[in-house]
Amino acid sequence: MTDCIFCKIINNEIPSRKVYEDEEVVAFLDLTQVTPGHTLVVPKKHVRDIFEYDEEMATSVFSRIPKIARAIEQSNPAITGMNIMSNNGSVAYQSVFHSHIHLLPRYTARDDFSIMFGDHSEKYTAAELDAIAASIKEKMEG
């Protein structure tokens, strides 16, 4: 990919603050620093999103997350938790279309980051939930 900012970081064409790198992935500080230590873990192979991963790439990328997360946690005694997330598709807030995983250190409940999960459990009958589960399961087996 010629115009991908993450590919340019991987290829050392633009500066970044890398915290980890090996033959498969690179991890660097996100410029936004939603919280101090906010790090992105990026596969070196350009893939748009999680839907383009094969099993080998998933193993390669996700197996490194705990090591990087522990290093971030140990880097600052004020870190009390961490959100690990991946946005896939513009509707899911993906803004750079090279797959990446956010590691967001958490300090307090008021550290300028939040997620809201709406509770829609009352909107679904048992039969509707069974149908959703069956549809997903069918695709897992197919």
C-alpha positions in Angstrom: 0.0 0.0 0.0 1.6 3.3 -1.0 -0.5 5.8 0.9 -1.0 4.0 4.2 0.3 5.9 7.3 0.9 2.7 9.2 2.8 1.1 6.3 5.0 4.2 6.2 5.6 3.8 10.0 6.5 0.2 9.5 8.9 1.1 6.7 10.4 3.9 8.8 9.4 6.5 6.2 7.8 8.7 8.9 8.8 8.9 12.5 7.0 7.1 15.3 7.7 6.1 18.9 8.0 2.4 18.6 7.8 0.4 21.8 8.0 -3.1 20.3 8.9 -4.6 16.9 9.6 -8.1 15.5 9.3 -9.8 12.1 5.4 -9.8 12.3 4.2 -6.8 14.2 5.1 -3.3 15.4 3.7 -1.4 18.4 4.0 2.3 18.7 2.4 5.1 20.7 -0.8 6.5 19.2 -0.3 10.2 18.5 -3.7 11.0 20.1 -2.6 9.5 23.5 -6.2 9.2 24.7 -4.5 8.2 27.9 -0.7 8.2 28.6 0.8 5.0 27.1 -2.0 4.5 24.4 -0.3 2.1 22.1 -1.2 0.6 18.7 -0.3 -2.9 17.8 -0.1 -3.3 14.0 0.6 -6.3 11.7 3.5 -5.5 9.3 1.5 -7.1 6.5 -1.1 -4.6 5.3 -4.6 -5.9 5.9 -7.6 -3.6 6.1 -9.3 -5.0 9.1 -9.9 -8.1 11.2 -12.0 -9.6 8.4 -8.9 -10.0 6.3 -7.0 -12.0 9.0 -6.3 -15.6 8.5 -5.6 -17.9 11.4 -1.9 -17.6 11.1 -2.0 -13.8 11.2 -4.5 -13.8 14.1 -2.1 -16.0 16.1 0.9 -13.9 15.2 -0.7 -10.6 16.1 -2.8 -11.5 19.1 -0.2 -13.7 20.7 1.9 -10.6 21.2 -0.8 -8.5 22.9 -0.2 -9.8 26.5 3.5 -9.1 26.4 3.0 -5.6 25.2 0.1 -4.9 27.6 2.2 -6.1 30.6 5.1 -3.8 29.5 2.7 -0.8 29.3 1.1 -1.7 32.7 4.5 -2.0 34.3 5.7 1.3 32.8 3.5 3.4 35.1 2.4 2.5 38.6 -0.7 4.7 38.2 -2.1 2.3 35.5 -5.0 0.4 37.1 -6.5 -1.4 34.0 -6.5 -1.5 30.3 -9.0 -1.5 27.4 -7.9 -3.6 24.4 -10.0 -2.8 21.3 -10.0 -3.0 17.6 -12.3 -0.9 15.4 -13.2 -2.6 12.1 -15.0 -0.5 9.5 -15.9 3.2 9.5 -19.2 2.5 11.3 -17.1 1.0 14.1 -14.9 4.2 14.2 -11.9 2.8 12.2 -10.1 5.8 10.8 -6.9 4.2 9.5 -7.6 1.3 7.2 -4.7 -0.8 8.2 -5.7 -3.2 10.9 -4.6 -2.2 14.4 -5.3 -3.0 18.0 -5.5 -0.2 20.6 -4.0 -0.8 24.1 -5.5 2.0 26.2 -4.1 2.1 29.8 -6.6 3.2 32.3 -5.9 5.3 35.3 -9.2 6.3 36.8 -12.9 6.1 35.8 -12.6 9.8 34.7 -9.5 9.6 32.5 -11.1 10.9 29.2 -12.1 7.5 27.8 -15.4 5.7 28.0 -17.4 3.0 26.4 -21.1 2.6 26.7 -22.8 -0.7 26.2 -26.6 -0.2 25.8 -28.8 -2.9 27.5 -31.3 -4.1 24.9 -31.9 -7.4 26.6 -35.6 -6.6 26.9 -36.0 -6.2 23.1 -35.2 -9.9 22.3 -37.3 -13.0 22.9 -35.6 -16.3 23.5 -36.5 -17.4 20.0 -34.9 -14.3 18.5 -31.7 -14.9 20.4 -31.7 -18.6 19.3 -32.1 -17.5 15.7 -29.2 -15.0 15.9 -27.0 -17.7 17.6 -28.0 -20.3 15.0 -27.2 -18.0 12.1 -23.7 -17.3 13.5 -23.1 -20.9 14.4 -24.1 -22.0 10.8 -21.4 -19.7 9.4 -18.8 -21.0 11.9 -19.4 -24.6 10.6 -19.7 -23.6 7.0 
